[in-house]
Amino acid sequence: MSEDSVTDEPLYATFGFTDAEWGLLVGLPQSVLTAASVATHDSARKTRAETAAGLDQISDARGSASRLVTAIATAVLDQTGDPDRGEELPAIEPADPVGYGQDVVGRAAEASALLAAKADPADAETYKHWLVEIAESVVGAASSGGVLGLGGDVVTDNERAFRDALAKALAD
């Protein structure tokens, strides 16, 4: 094997993943952010606060002790926009928020199985914990309900249900 072929190897291949598997792992953080945000319909201001909180979790993961999580967080921000450069995540508003959330939970279960089969156990746990942290930060970023920003639930039943389903899918 020549030295050039080593440097030309795609990043995902250095971790032992196929392009499709890498796409699943890189796509999930933003999908979790979106699903957690749309679990309860909020005002534009609250949705921006939720998105910012989720992006902070994704951005912060570039400093993870896990090489895998660092690489995935970097890839996510390369695709979606880096808040540290003032770039904003494109708004995604699924027509069926419940169905979207269920799809994300299903993909999280796939990712969990994939990581169990192919990743270092510490990397797998760090990645799964990170996804739950993203959901936690999004659902806790803004209260819903109440009047003039007073009162209301910090985490609604729908948000809690999504977060709990995600955590369960990643624990199995």
C-alpha positions in Angstrom: 0.0 0.0 0.0 1.5 3.3 -1.0 1.6 6.2 1.4 -0.8 8.2 -0.8 -3.6 5.7 -0.5 -3.5 6.0 3.3 -3.9 9.8 3.2 -6.7 9.5 0.5 -8.7 7.1 2.7 -12.0 8.8 3.7 -12.3 9.7 7.4 -15.2 7.3 8.0 -13.1 4.4 6.7 -10.4 5.1 9.3 -13.1 4.3 11.9 -14.2 1.2 10.0 -17.5 2.5 8.7 -19.0 2.5 5.2 -20.1 5.8 3.6 -23.8 4.9 4.4 -23.0 4.1 8.0 -21.0 7.3 8.4 -24.0 9.2 6.9 -26.3 7.7 9.6 -23.9 8.7 12.4 -23.3 12.2 11.1 -27.0 12.8 10.3 -28.3 11.8 13.7 -27.2 14.8 15.8 -29.0 17.3 13.7 -32.0 15.0 13.4 -32.1 14.6 17.2 -31.9 18.4 17.5 -34.8 18.9 15.0 -37.0 16.1 16.5 -36.6 17.4 20.0 -37.4 21.0 18.9 -40.5 20.1 16.9 -41.9 17.7 19.6 -43.8 20.7 20.9 -44.8 23.5 18.6 -43.3 26.7 20.0 -42.9 30.3 19.0 -40.0 31.2 16.6 -38.1 32.7 19.5 -38.3 29.5 21.5 -37.4 27.4 18.5 -34.3 29.6 17.9 -33.3 29.1 21.6 -33.8 25.4 21.3 -31.8 25.2 18.0 -29.0 27.3 19.6 -28.8 25.0 22.6 -28.6 21.9 20.4 -26.0 23.5 18.2 -23.9 24.4 21.2 -23.9 20.7 22.2 -22.9 19.7 18.7 -20.2 22.4 18.6 -18.8 21.5 22.0 -18.4 17.9 21.1 -15.6 18.8 18.8 -13.5 18.9 22.0 -14.7 15.4 23.0 -12.2 12.9 24.4 -13.6 10.5 21.8 -11.9 10.8 18.4 -15.1 9.4 16.9 -17.4 12.0 18.4 -15.0 14.8 17.6 -14.9 13.6 13.9 -18.7 13.3 13.7 -19.3 16.7 15.4 -16.8 18.3 12.9 -18.5 16.6 10.0 -22.0 17.7 11.2 -20.9 21.4 11.4 -19.1 21.2 8.1 -22.4 20.1 6.5 -24.9 22.3 8.4 -22.9 25.4 9.3 -20.7 26.3 12.2 -22.2 28.6 14.8 -18.6 29.7 15.8 -18.4 31.2 12.3 -21.8 32.9 12.6 -23.4 30.3 10.3 -27.0 29.2 11.1 -28.5 25.8 10.9 -31.1 25.6 8.1 -34.6 25.4 9.6 -36.2 22.0 9.2 -40.0 21.8 9.8 -41.2 18.2 9.2 -44.9 18.0 8.2 -45.4 15.2 10.7 -43.4 15.9 13.8 -44.5 12.8 15.6 -43.6 10.6 12.7 -40.3 12.4 12.3 -39.5 11.8 16.0 -40.3 8.1 15.6 -38.0 7.9 12.5 -35.2 9.5 14.4 -35.6 7.1 17.3 -35.5 4.2 14.8 -32.3 5.6 13.2 -30.8 6.0 16.7 -31.5 2.3 17.4 -29.8 1.4 14.1 -26.8 3.6 15.1 -26.7 1.9 18.5 -26.5 -1.5 16.9 -23.9 -0.3 14.4 -21.7 1.1 17.1 -22.0 -2.0 19.2 -20.8 -4.0 16.2 -18.0 -1.7 14.9 -16.9 1.0 17.4 -14.8 1.0 20.4 -17.2 0.6 23.4 -16.1 3.9 24.9 -16.6 5.7 21.7 -20.0 4.1 21.3 -21.1 5.1 24.8 -19.8 8.7 24.3 -21.7 9.1 21.0 -25.0 7.7 22.5 -24.7 9.9 25.6 -24.0 12.9 23.3 -27.2 12.3 21.4 -29.2 12.3 24.6 -27.4 15.4 25.8 -28.4 17.2 22.5 -32.1 16.2 23.1 -31.8 17.3 26.8 -30.3 20.7 25.9 -33.0 21.3 23.2 -36.0 20.4 25.3 -34.7 22.3 28.3 -33.8 25.5 26.4 -37.2 27.2 26.5 -40.4 26.7 28.4 -43.6 26.0 26.5 -47.1 27.3 27.4 -47.6 30.0 30.0 -48.3 33.6 29.3 -45.8 36.3 28.1 -43.0 33.9 28.9 -44.1 33.3 32.4 -45.1 29.9 33.7 -45.4 26.9 31.4 -43.5 23.7 31.3 -39.8 23.7 30.8 -40.1 20.2 29.3 -43.5 19.2 27.8 -44.9 15.7 27.8 -44.2 15.4 24.1 -40.6 16.5 24.5 -40.1 14.2 27.5 -41.6 11.3 25.5 -39.2 11.9 22.6 -36.2 12.2 24.9 -37.1 9.0 26.8 -37.7 7.1 23.6 -34.4 8.2 22.2 -32.6 7.2 25.4 -34.3 3.8 25.4 -33.4 3.2 21.8 -29.8 4.0 22.5 -29.7 1.8 25.6 -30.9 -1.3 23.9 
